[in-house]
Amino acid sequence: MDLLANFASSFLSQLQSPTLAFLIGGMVIAASGSKLAIPDAVYRFIIFVLLMSIGLHGGMEIREADFAALALPALFAALIGVMIVLLGVVTLGKLPGVKRDDAYATAGLFGAVSASTLAAAMVALDERQIPFEAWAPALYPFMDIPALILAIVLASLAKARQSGEKAAKVGVWSIIKESLQGSALSALLLGLAIGLLANPGPVYEGFYDLLFRGFLSVLMLVMGMEAWARLTELRKVAHWYAAYAFAAPIAHGLIGFALGYVAHVTVGFSPGGVIILAVIAASNSDISGPPTLRAGIPGANPSAFIGASTSVGTPVAIAICVPLFVALAEIVFGL
């Protein structure tokens, strides 16, 4: 009962937050047939600023961090990405009407990380004054890259078995390279490197930090419009995708929370850090994942894996999972 009460309180607070309001607003105006459009160049610039901001702050904090405390959460993040893909393959992949390649691509997308959901979680924690390690968002690539690689490798091996080949030639390094060169991870890793090796405090405080919330609100508006647009595509494929996209973020987030709690007990990972780990586990990639999986699993139907992620998975992660894991943390850690 305490969890339900805390979740209700956290959920109502989340409903009143600008982050979710802009997400819902985007869905409403898209449903009304509005011609409002955010240029793609503006959208990409916003993503760059948000991830550069996260990277700069994380890099500055890593300089002061205990690397022993960082290593275990990073290991757990990679493990979560792998577990999510394997769970997706043995659940969604076994359901009627779900094609093999579509299941691998969907599992990979849900194992990867959403920059928008990560940013929304950071703002929610800040609003509730729940501290977390500034390097916690840097767990992003540790989860993102293994999930994408594993999904593509499994799809390639399955294709090889079906065609009677002894083994599939999978360029793992090319997948890693493509992921690292993607716009999202490039911005985040660049920010981390500059924050770690230079002294970007003045430019971070005078530019990136000031713009963070405003740009996040525009990003949420775009995500809402995109979510509504993808609903039409999702209706064209098996309804199992919608069911999976609703349940998977919650299940994946619980795995992240559980392993985060182990890190808390073992190396002192903060309650806020546990929430961050749970939320990125609950998220599904909206930037780096789709193009990587389109190229790596060309037989997959984008209407299935991108439609499930964007139209259902992302709204569930932001609207339900963020307040859920804040409420769970309040009970577990007595916040």
C-alpha positions in Angstrom: 0.0 0.0 0.0 2.9 2.4 0.8 4.2 1.8 -2.7 0.9 2.6 -4.3 0.5 5.7 -2.2 4.0 6.9 -3.0 3.6 6.1 -6.7 0.3 8.0 -6.8 1.9 11.0 -5.2 5.0 10.8 -7.5 2.8 10.2 -10.5 0.6 13.2 -9.8 3.8 15.3 -9.3 5.1 14.0 -12.6 1.8 14.9 -14.3 2.3 18.4 -13.2 5.9 18.6 -14.3 6.7 20.6 -17.5 8.5 17.5 -18.9 5.4 15.3 -19.1 3.2 18.2 -19.9 5.1 18.9 -23.1 5.1 15.2 -24.0 1.3 15.0 -23.7 1.0 18.4 -25.4 2.9 17.1 -28.4 0.6 14.0 -28.6 -2.5 16.3 -28.4 -1.5 18.7 -31.1 -0.5 15.8 -33.4 -3.9 14.1 -32.8 -5.6 17.4 -33.6 -4.0 17.5 -37.0 -1.8 20.5 -36.2 0.8 21.4 -38.8 3.3 22.4 -36.1 6.7 21.0 -37.0 10.2 21.3 -35.4 12.9 21.2 -38.1 15.1 18.2 -37.9 18.2 20.3 -37.6 16.8 22.0 -34.5 15.9 18.7 -33.0 19.4 17.3 -33.6 20.9 20.5 -32.1 18.8 20.1 -29.0 19.9 16.5 -28.6 23.5 17.6 -28.9 23.2 20.3 -26.2 21.4 18.0 -23.8 23.9 15.2 -24.1 26.9 17.5 -24.1 25.6 19.0 -20.9 25.2 15.6 -19.3 28.6 14.6 -20.5 30.4 17.8 -19.3 28.9 17.5 -15.8 29.6 13.8 -15.6 33.2 14.2 -16.8 33.9 16.9 -14.2 32.5 14.7 -11.5 34.4 11.6 -12.7 37.6 13.4 -11.9 36.7 13.3 -8.3 34.9 9.9 -8.3 36.1 6.7 -6.7 36.6 4.4 -9.7 35.9 1.4 -7.6 32.5 2.8 -6.9 31.9 3.5 -10.6 33.1 0.1 -11.9 30.3 -2.1 -10.4 27.4 0.1 -11.7 29.1 0.2 -15.1 29.4 -3.6 -15.1 25.7 -4.0 -14.0 24.6 -1.5 -16.8 26.3 -3.8 -19.4 24.7 -6.9 -17.8 21.3 -5.3 -17.9 21.6 -4.4 -21.6 22.5 -8.1 -22.3 19.7 -9.4 -20.1 17.0 -7.2 -21.7 17.9 -8.5 -25.2 17.9 -12.1 -24.1 14.5 -11.7 -22.3 13.0 -10.0 -25.4 14.1 -12.9 -27.6 12.6 -15.6 -25.3 9.4 -13.7 -24.7 8.4 -11.5 -27.6 10.2 -13.7 -30.0 8.1 -16.7 -29.1 4.7 -15.0 -29.5 2.4 -15.7 -32.5 2.6 -13.2 -35.4 6.0 -11.9 -34.3 8.7 -12.3 -36.9 12.2 -13.3 -35.8 14.1 -10.3 -37.1 11.5 -8.0 -35.7 11.8 -9.6 -32.3 15.6 -9.2 -32.3 15.4 -5.5 -33.4 12.7 -4.7 -30.8 14.7 -6.4 -28.0 17.8 -4.5 -29.0 16.0 -1.2 -29.1 14.5 -1.8 -25.6 17.9 -2.8 -24.3 19.5 0.4 -25.6 19.0 3.7 -23.8 16.8 6.8 -24.5 18.5 10.2 -24.1 15.2 11.9 -23.7 14.1 9.6 -20.9 17.5 9.9 -19.2 17.2 13.7 -19.3 13.6 13.6 -18.0 14.7 11.4 -15.0 17.5 13.8 -14.1 15.0 16.7 -14.0 12.5 14.7 -12.0 15.2 13.9 -9.4 16.3 17.5 -9.2 12.8 18.7 -8.7 12.4 16.2 -5.8 15.8 17.1 -4.4 17.1 13.6 -4.7 20.9 13.7 -5.2 22.7 11.3 -7.5 26.3 10.8 -8.7 26.9 13.2 -11.6 28.6 10.3 -13.4 25.6 8.1 -13.2 24.2 9.2 -16.6 27.6 8.1 -18.1 26.3 4.5 -17.6 24.4 5.2 -20.8 27.0 3.7 -23.3 27.7 0.7 -21.0 24.1 -0.5 -21.4 23.5 0.9 -24.9 26.4 -0.7 -26.9 26.2 -4.3 -25.6 22.4 -4.4 -26.2 22.7 -3.2 -29.8 25.7 -5.6 -30.5 24.0 -8.6 -29.0 20.7 -8.0 -30.9 22.5 -7.8 -34.2 24.8 -10.7 -33.5 21.9 -13.0 -32.5 19.9 -11.9 -35.6 22.9 -12.7 -37.8 23.5 -16.1 -36.2 19.8 -17.0 -36.6 19.9 -16.0 -40.3 23.0 -18.2 -40.8 21.4 -21.2 -39.1 18.3 -20.8 -41.2 20.3 -20.7 -44.5 22.4 -23.7 -43.4 25.7 -21.8 -43.0 28.1 -23.0 -40.3 28.5 -19.5 -38.8 27.6 -15.9 -39.5 30.3 -13.4 -40.2 29.4 -10.6 -37.8 31.6 -7.5 -37.7 31.3 -6.8 -34.0 33.9 -4.0 -34.2 31.9 -2.3 -37.0 28.8 -2.3 -34.8 30.8 -0.8 -31.9 32.3 1.8 -34.2 28.9 2.7 -35.7 27.4 3.0 -32.2 30.2 5.2 -31.0 30.1 7.4 -34.1 26.3 7.9 -33.7 25.3 11.5 -32.9 24.0 10.7 -29.4 27.0 8.7 -28.1 29.5 11.0 -29.8 28.1 14.1 -28.0 27.9 12.3 -24.7 31.4 10.9 -24.9 32.9 14.2 -26.2 31.3 16.0 -23.2 32.7 13.3 -20.8 36.2 13.7 -22.3 36.2 17.5 -22.1 34.8 17.5 -18.6 37.4 14.9 -17.5 40.5 16.4 -19.2 39.7 20.2 -19.3 38.1 22.8 -17.1 34.7 23.5 -18.8 33.0 24.7 -15.6 32.4 28.3 -16.8 30.9 27.4 -20.2 28.9 24.6 -18.6 27.3 26.9 -16.0 26.9 29.9 -18.4 25.5 28.0 -21.3 24.7 24.3 -21.2 23.2 24.2 -17.7 21.0 27.3 -18.3 19.5 25.8 -21.5 19.0 22.2 -20.3 15.4 22.5 -19.1 14.2 24.7 -21.9 15.6 22.4 -24.6 14.3 19.3 -22.8 10.8 20.8 -23.0 11.1 21.2 -26.8 12.5 17.6 -27.0 9.5 16.3 -25.1 7.1 18.1 -27.5 8.8 16.5 -30.5 8.7 13.1 -28.8 5.0 13.5 -28.1 4.3 14.3 -31.8 6.4 11.4 -32.9 4.7 9.0 -30.5 1.3 9.8 -31.9 2.5 9.5 -35.5 4.0 6.1 -34.9 0.7 4.8 -33.4 -0.6 4.4 -37.0 2.4 2.3 -37.9 2.1 0.1 -34.8 -1.5 -0.8 -35.7 -0.2 -2.5 -38.8 1.7 -5.2 -36.9 0.8 -7.8 -34.3 -0.8 -6.3 -31.1 1.9 -8.2 -29.1 4.3 -5.4 -29.8 2.0 -2.9 -28.0 1.7 -5.3 -25.0 5.4 -5.9 -24.9 6.2 -2.1 -25.2 3.9 -1.4 -22.2 5.1 -4.2 -19.9 8.8 -4.4 -20.8 9.9 -0.9 -19.5 8.5 -1.7 -16.1 10.1 -5.2 -16.0 13.4 -4.0 -17.2 13.4 -1.1 -14.8 12.8 -3.5 -11.9 15.9 -5.5 -13.0 17.9 -2.2 -13.1 16.6 -1.2 -9.6 17.5 -4.6 -8.1 21.1 -4.5 -9.5 21.4 -0.9 -8.5 20.4 -1.8 -4.9 23.2 -4.4 -4.9 25.6 -1.7 -6.0 24.2 0.5 -3.2 24.9 -2.1 -0.6 28.3 -3.1 -2.1 29.9 0.2 -3.1 27.6 2.9 -1.7 25.8 3.7 -5.0 23.4 6.5 -4.1 19.6 6.0 -4.1 19.4 8.6 -6.8 21.9 6.7 -8.8 19.8 3.5 -8.4 16.8 5.4 -9.8 18.9 6.6 -12.8 20.1 3.0 -13.5 16.5 1.7 -13.2 15.2 4.4 -15.5 17.8 3.9 -18.3 17.0 0.2 -18.0 13.3 1.0 -18.5 14.1 3.3 -21.5 14.3 2.4 -25.1 16.6 4.1 -27.6 15.1 6.9 -29.6 18.3 8.3 -31.3 21.2 6.0 -31.7 19.3 2.7 -31.7 17.0 2.9 -34.7 19.6 3.7 -37.4 22.0 1.1 -36.0 19.4 -1.6 -36.0 18.0 -0.7 -39.4 21.5 -1.2 -40.8 22.4 -4.2 -38.7 19.1 -6.1 -39.1 17.8 -5.0 -42.5 15.1 -7.7 -42.5 13.3 -6.1 -39.5 10.2 -4.0 -40.0 10.7 -0.4 -38.6 6.9 -0.1 -38.0 7.2 -2.9 -35.5 10.4 -2.1 -33.5 10.4 1.7 -33.8 6.6 1.9 -33.6 6.6 -0.1 -30.3 9.4 1.9 -28.9 8.3 5.5 -29.8 4.5 5.2 -29.5 4.3 3.1 -26.3 7.7 2.4 -24.8 8.9 6.0 -24.4 5.7 7.4 -22.9 5.5 4.5 -20.5 9.1 5.0 -19.4 8.6 8.7 -18.8 5.1 8.8 -17.4 5.0 5.6 -15.4 8.6 4.3 -14.8 10.1 7.6 -13.5 7.5 8.1 -10.8 7.4 4.4 -10.1 11.1 4.1 -9.3 11.1 7.3 -7.4 8.3 5.9 -5.2 10.1 2.6 -4.8 13.3 4.3 -3.8 11.4 6.4 -1.2 10.2 3.2 0.5 13.4 1.1 0.1 15.8 3.9 1.1 13.5 5.9 3.3 13.9 9.1 1.3 
